[in-house]
């Protein structure tokens, strides 16, 4: 039987075996491709392309890459301004130069001047800032606490900046601002208008408007949206504020050195801040919002406030921010203080 069957089949030469092997390989590859195509169809549906594109290469091309990211034209700076720190003066320079420098300035206005966003608003805000490409480059500003964009799967986070002020100076300024307003909107009647009690008298009488707890603002602004951030006297909040200040903020200046703050920003991010130094020095926008009537506290008042734990913690954050700012300024120059620091690449191998 075997011999008869062998006679019926043609003689198989080596070239025939090679052809059969090739046919078998091609058939297996074709079957495997069909199985892969069916496997990736659900993936194409999830991406919303109706199943038209199934190759992995097509999917890869739709994903953004860092290599093609335009850091200048996609620049987003977020200035979560602490009230009464000189922020109005800074922001008005930005509005004056936005058309000339071709960027947008947007004010974040939260209902009832709340400093913390609701959870739905957090994710809406983060996605909006990230995807609103028509507004980029952009400077967003508003009185809101630090919001960590990395919690929302955002690849390109905005660059945070801010200013801090000596806590007692900020509290005294705000106290008189509520009573007398400022030269920015002089005809606007403030909610404490007509109240003639001085800050010193307020402290002696232990009234709520001068309670040291009212100073608890710079720490939570840097701490963020966690509940503990807004608990006056929280050690955890102070530590978190310091951590964020160092790790999440590009630059934090101090009100008393506004020009130096502007100078560093213009040198580092000229795409937005080009011309800020000259405008700050020579325009009438460098000292906006001066409180119309303000009496400095006496020595007894200062000592009373400085004995409070809230002042001590807020002042610790201020001193910490000042130390970082002075360090940043110092590293701008070479050790001779005459030339700017530079860097270069050398000893590149292979040649």
Secondary structure, DSSP 8 states (H G I E B T S, - for coil): -HHHHHHHS----HHHHHHHHHHHHHHHHHHHHHHHHHHHHHHHHHTTSTTS---HHHHHHHS--GGG--TTTT-EEEE---TTSSHHHHHHHHHHHHHHHT-EEEE---GGG-SS--HHHHHHHHHHHHH-GGG-SEEEE-S-----GGGGT-SS--EEEEEE--HHHHHHHHHHHHHH-BSSSTT---TTTT----HHHHHHHT-GGG-GGGGTTHHHHHH-SSGGGGSTT-HHHHHHHHHHHHHTEEEEEEGGGHHHHHHHHHHH-HHHHTTHHHHHHHSTTTT---BSS-----HHHHHHHHTSHHHHHHHHHHHHHHHHHHHHHHTTB-TTSSSB------S-S--
